[in-house]
Amino acid sequence: MKKEIEGFLGLLRELQKIDPEFPLQYAICLAEVTLNEGLSVTELSNRTGLALSTVSRIVGALSKYRQMGKPYELIDLKTSETSRRTKEIYLTKKGKRIVGNIAGLMAA
């Protein structure tokens, strides 16, 4: 059990490198995007159980469109090829690097 807790603590510390007060909801959304790249904001809302307005704000912060404060630039929004109104969410290079670091910690 100690090893698992140390891995979890490592994950939390990696998230602190992004921001010392990185919200848990942001981490959940980032994990869902990692597992399901290309999903829409609405799909992300459904998968996380968070309100669409909350997810929209989180997506803005995780991308480059944060309203207040410095954006994290961990995800990128791309217009869907099938529907111009739909934005699909993908990890940026920075996002992939950070998620890779976290995955490495969890595997250790």
C-alpha angles and dihedrals in degrees: 000000000000091000092053092050091048088052091049091049089051089053091051091049091051089053089050088059088063091049129339088231099039105164121239091230089059090052091050091051092047090052092050091050090049091053095041111029112184096037120137128243089254091052090049090052091051094047095048098038089230123134115267091240091053092048091048090055092046092049089051091052094045091049127046096277102082112150098208125026131004115320117239096222093209096130136036129212119221128183112250116249090222100045126025091204093058122084117203120209124226134169117255121224088263090050092050091050093051094044088048090054091050092047090051091053092049092049093052 
